[in-house]
Amino acid sequence: MSMDLPDETRAGLLANVAPGDNSPPLSVSELSGALKRTIENAFGQVRVRGEISGFKRHASGHCYFTLKDENACIDAVIWRGNAQGLAFRPEDGAEVIATGKLTTYPGRSKYQIVIERMELAGEGALLALLDRRRKALAAEGLFAAERKRKLPFLPQVIGVVTSPTGAVIRDILHRLEDRCPTRVILWPVAVQGEGAASRIAEAIRGFPLLEPRPDLLIVARGGGSIEDLWAFNEEEVVRAASESPIPLISAVGHETDTTLIDFASDLRAPTPTAAAEIAVPVRAELYAQLSELQHRAQHCLSRRVERGRERFELTVCRWPEPATIFAPVVQRVDELGDRLPRSLAARAASARGDFNLVAGRLRRDLIDTRIERLSEKLTAAWKMAELVHPERPLSKGYVRVTSRDGRTLTRASDARTENRLTLHFGDGNVDAAVDAEPRAPVQVERKARRPYIAPQPGLFDTPEE
């Protein structure tokens, strides 16, 4: 079935405005602006409950994510100023109640909620978020037992991270004064509320840079609800505690309160007062232990001396009498004393007999003859020594050349090396120097010598006798 439209309503190539039409066409921007105003006026203040999904914090500080339930979802944004005032760090899976207003984003034709305030949806949601965060950090190994360090026995400096105005710091100082006075450095921080987590993490990371550097850290806070203690469950605080190079004791809340920093610390104390008791020993007990050790050492030493004396006395009792030990030696000395005079007399008599046997052979003329022969040999050796003495040829015109230190030189190369010489003549010495260039030897012409022929004896010569 079809019907004809009037000419003025039939679609054509160009858009026509019918007579009496009061709805001119709107631009896209005008329509988007109208929608934006309508939605913002109708939903100027809303509270939405949902689960965070796809949370992303931009470099500018703005946060973008989606709120969803089992049937629908809505985009959400938190501007930087409001994001800094949140009491917790948003993360995926957390169920929250967001307060803000609805608006549209004309650039994409989308509507979204601009959140001004956001809280967790009840304690159950808070505990669920805490459990998910605990499992995620445990999977990274931040709570591993092998990361725990042994606390120092007697720390000289203790760093405390807590509020300067609460009763916690007074309890810690009072307990330390009672047990063992120790130097304490307080880093004052806010332990709850906006920005508390970042200040606590900054304090934990700042203590290792101080001088003097603390030997032990205590992060403490009094009791409170889970919301009051939430700063100690933040990820940045937990990571700062696990990365601390100084051993750390967590003392947050009462004995039944548990926070994530308790898992990352080296030791958890049930209360701040208990943390002070764990940090240092009792000085009076140390004195008592030292006295006990001194008494035991003296007792052990006296017992050792007594046992040594007993053993010595038992050993001495078993020894024989000194007279019994030295009697054979004394007897042997007496025997040798008796035999010594007789032996000396016999030895003297034997020597006298040997001398008498030799005395007959000792004659005066034999001794004189022996002495005369030896004198003749000595005279001949002396004459020979005079003949070979190096100074003897000097009287015949020869010269002995020596260096200045008295060493005799026998080669011309040695003389050139020394340069400064001493010439020894028969009547004295003369210092001399060697020319740089050696002179050519003077050639002396020698007459040819006729060979010597012994004269032959004549026929009538008589040979000499």
DAJO-V642496 format. One record per residue. N is the residue number from 1. RES is the residue in one letter. SS is DSSP state (a for helix, b for strand, c for the rest). NEAR is the number of other ideal C-beta (glycine too) atoms within 8 Angstrom. Layout:
BEGIN
n;res;ss;near
N;RES;SS;NEAR
N;RES;SS;NEAR
END
This chain:
BEGIN
n;res;ss;near
1;M;c;2
2;S;c;3
3;M;c;4
4;D;c;4
5;L;c;6
6;P;c;6
7;D;c;5
8;E;c;7
9;T;c;6
10;R;c;7
11;A;c;2
12;G;c;5
13;L;c;2
14;L;c;4
15;A;c;4
16;N;c;6
17;V;c;6
18;A;c;7
19;P;c;5
20;G;c;4
21;D;c;7
22;N;c;4
23;S;c;4
24;P;c;6
25;P;c;5
26;L;c;7
27;S;c;6
28;V;a;6
29;S;a;7
30;E;a;8
31;L;a;9
32;S;a;11
33;G;a;9
34;A;a;9
35;L;a;9
36;K;a;11
37;R;a;8
38;T;a;8
39;I;a;12
40;E;a;11
41;N;a;6
42;A;a;7
43;F;c;8
44;G;c;6
45;Q;c;6
46;V;b;9
47;R;b;6
48;V;b;10
49;R;b;9
50;G;b;12
51;E;b;10
52;I;b;14
53;S;b;11
54;G;b;7
55;F;b;11
56;K;b;7
57;R;b;7
58;H;c;8
59;A;c;3
60;S;c;5
61;G;c;9
62;H;c;11
63;C;b;12
64;Y;b;10
65;F;b;11
66;T;b;10
67;L;b;14
68;K;b;9
69;D;c;8
70;E;c;2
71;N;c;3
72;A;c;5
73;C;b;9
74;I;b;12
75;D;b;10
76;A;b;14
77;V;b;11
78;I;b;11
79;W;c;8
80;R;a;8
81;G;a;6
82;N;a;11
83;A;a;12
84;Q;c;9
85;G;c;7
86;L;c;11
87;A;c;8
88;F;c;8
89;R;c;7
90;P;c;11
91;E;c;10
92;D;c;7
93;G;c;10
94;A;c;12
95;E;b;12
96;V;b;15
97;I;b;10
98;A;b;14
99;T;b;10
100;G;b;13
101;K;b;11
102;L;b;13
103;T;b;11
104;T;b;12
105;Y;b;9
106;P;c;9
107;G;c;3
108;R;c;5
109;S;c;6
110;K;b;7
111;Y;b;9
112;Q;b;12
113;I;b;15
114;V;b;12
115;I;b;12
116;E;b;7
117;R;b;8
118;M;b;10
119;E;b;7
120;L;b;11
121;A;c;9
122;G;a;7
123;E;a;6
124;G;a;7
125;A;a;12
126;L;a;12
127;L;a;9
128;A;a;11
129;L;a;13
130;L;a;11
131;D;a;8
132;R;a;10
133;R;a;12
134;R;a;10
135;K;a;8
136;A;a;8
137;L;a;14
138;A;a;10
139;A;a;6
140;E;c;6
141;G;c;7
142;L;c;12
143;F;c;9
144;A;c;6
145;A;a;4
146;E;a;4
147;R;a;9
148;K;c;6
149;R;c;6
150;K;c;5
151;L;c;12
152;P;c;8
153;F;c;4
154;L;c;7
155;P;c;12
156;Q;c;7
157;V;b;13
158;I;b;16
159;G;b;15
160;V;b;13
161;V;b;13
162;T;b;17
163;S;c;11
164;P;c;7
165;T;c;3
166;G;c;11
167;A;a;6
168;V;a;12
169;I;a;13
170;R;a;8
171;D;a;11
172;I;a;17
173;L;a;9
174;H;a;8
175;R;a;11
176;L;a;15
177;E;a;7
178;D;a;5
179;R;a;11
180;C;c;10
181;P;c;5
182;T;c;11
183;R;b;6
184;V;b;11
185;I;b;11
186;L;b;9
187;W;b;10
188;P;b;6
189;V;c;12
190;A;c;8
191;V;c;10
192;Q;c;10
193;G;c;7
194;E;c;7
195;G;c;8
196;A;a;12
197;A;a;12
198;S;a;8
199;R;a;10
200;I;a;16
201;A;a;13
202;E;a;9
203;A;a;11
204;I;a;15
205;R;a;10
206;G;a;9
207;F;a;16
208;P;c;9
209;L;c;5
210;L;c;10
211;E;c;3
212;P;c;6
213;R;c;10
214;P;c;13
215;D;c;10
216;L;b;15
217;L;b;15
218;I;b;18
219;V;b;17
220;A;b;13
221;R;b;16
222;G;c;8
223;G;c;5
224;G;c;10
225;S;c;5
226;I;c;9
227;E;c;8
228;D;c;7
229;L;c;15
230;W;a;12
231;A;a;12
232;F;a;15
233;N;a;12
234;E;c;12
235;E;a;8
236;E;a;9
237;V;a;16
238;V;a;15
239;R;a;11
240;A;a;12
241;A;a;14
242;S;a;10
243;E;a;7
244;S;c;13
245;P;c;4
246;I;c;12
247;P;c;13
248;L;b;14
249;I;b;17
250;S;b;16
251;A;b;14
252;V;b;12
253;G;c;11
254;H;c;7
255;E;c;5
256;T;c;5
257;D;c;10
258;T;c;5
259;T;c;11
260;L;a;13
261;I;a;14
262;D;a;10
263;F;a;11
264;A;a;13
265;S;c;12
266;D;c;9
267;L;b;11
268;R;b;8
269;A;c;12
270;P;c;7
271;T;c;9
272;P;a;15
273;T;a;9
274;A;a;10
275;A;a;15
276;A;a;14
277;E;a;9
278;I;a;9
279;A;a;13
280;V;c;12
281;P;c;9
282;V;c;8
283;R;a;9
284;A;a;6
285;E;a;8
286;L;a;10
287;Y;a;8
288;A;a;8
289;Q;a;8
290;L;a;8
291;S;a;8
292;E;a;8
293;L;a;8
294;Q;a;8
295;H;a;8
296;R;a;8
297;A;a;8
298;Q;a;8
299;H;a;8
300;C;a;8
301;L;a;8
302;S;a;8
303;R;a;8
304;R;a;8
305;V;a;8
306;E;a;8
307;R;a;8
308;G;a;8
309;R;a;8
310;E;a;8
311;R;a;8
312;F;a;8
313;E;a;8
314;L;a;8
315;T;a;8
316;V;a;7
317;C;a;6
318;R;a;5
319;W;c;5
320;P;c;5
321;E;c;5
322;P;a;6
323;A;a;6
324;T;a;7
325;I;a;7
326;F;a;8
327;A;a;8
328;P;a;6
329;V;a;7
330;V;a;8
331;Q;a;8
332;R;a;8
333;V;a;8
334;D;a;8
335;E;a;8
336;L;a;8
337;G;a;7
338;D;a;8
339;R;a;8
340;L;a;8
341;P;a;7
342;R;a;8
343;S;a;8
344;L;a;8
345;A;a;8
346;A;a;8
347;R;a;8
348;A;a;8
349;A;a;8
350;S;a;8
351;A;a;8
352;R;a;8
353;G;a;8
354;D;a;8
355;F;a;8
356;N;a;8
357;L;a;7
358;V;a;8
359;A;a;7
360;G;c;6
361;R;c;5
362;L;c;7
363;R;c;6
364;R;a;5
365;D;a;6
366;L;a;8
367;I;a;9
368;D;a;8
369;T;a;8
370;R;a;8
371;I;a;8
372;E;a;8
373;R;a;8
374;L;a;8
375;S;a;8
376;E;a;8
377;K;a;8
378;L;a;8
379;T;a;8
380;A;a;8
381;A;a;8
382;W;a;8
383;K;a;8
384;M;a;8
385;A;a;8
386;E;a;8
387;L;a;7
388;V;c;7
389;H;c;7
390;P;c;7
391;E;c;8
392;R;a;9
393;P;a;7
394;L;a;11
395;S;a;5
396;K;a;5
397;G;c;2
398;Y;c;6
399;V;c;7
400;R;b;10
401;V;b;10
402;T;b;11
403;S;b;10
404;R;c;9
405;D;c;4
406;G;c;7
407;R;c;6
408;T;b;8
409;L;c;11
410;T;c;4
411;R;c;6
412;A;a;6
413;S;a;6
414;D;a;9
415;A;a;11
416;R;a;9
417;T;a;6
418;E;a;11
419;N;c;7
420;R;b;9
421;L;b;15
422;T;b;12
423;L;b;11
424;H;b;10
425;F;c;9
426;G;c;5
427;D;c;3
428;G;c;4
429;N;b;7
430;V;b;7
431;D;b;9
432;A;b;8
433;A;b;7
434;V;c;10
435;D;c;6
436;A;c;3
437;E;c;4
438;P;c;6
439;R;c;5
440;A;c;4
441;P;c;4
442;V;c;4
443;Q;c;4
444;V;c;4
445;E;c;4
446;R;c;4
447;K;c;4
448;A;c;4
449;R;c;4
450;R;c;4
451;P;c;4
452;Y;c;4
453;I;c;4
454;A;c;4
455;P;c;4
456;Q;c;4
457;P;c;5
458;G;c;5
459;L;c;3
460;F;c;4
461;D;c;6
462;T;c;4
463;P;c;5
464;E;c;3
465;E;c;2
END
